[in-house]
Amino acid sequence: MIHIVGIDHLVLRVSDLDRMLDFYCGVLGCSVERRLDDIGLVQLRAGQHLIDLVPVDGVLGKSGGAAAGAGGRNLDHFCLRLEPFDADAIREFLQAKGITVGAVDTRYGAEGDGPSLYLNDPEGNVVELKGPPYARSDMPAHSA
């Protein structure tokens, strides 16, 4: 029997490692947990989970073919759970970093309906930032 309890990690194939490190660490607050430069792998701590960055020109990255681009992506989006979720403060912080942020809307996630917004990392990967689930009494009338 298989019982999934959460996302362990995800792997992004990247073209500009330094720019992606600046975004995920400098903007979103991840930290570098482990670097294996000889094979081309940087593992970032994102709460209890990992985001692996694999440069497309490294040993691991070359096995995945060409870098993703306008014609296709390696990933639709991934969601990072935030708490607390102060939409105005998050928007202000990201915009000060020059990042375009989508509208806050109610979306369903692993814990139920709650607020979330979308943005793009420097290489066009879509990142959803999601807050805690609404209590039943706090649910907005419309949810997406």
PyMOL commands that set and color helices and strands:
alter all, ss='L'
color gray80, all
select helices_A, chain A and resi 17-27+59-62+87-96+136-138
alter helices_A, ss='H'
color red, helices_A
select strands_A, chain A and resi 9-14+31-36+41-46+49-55+77-81+105-109+112-120+126-130
alter strands_A, ss='S'
color yellow, strands_A
deselect
rebuild
show_as cartoon
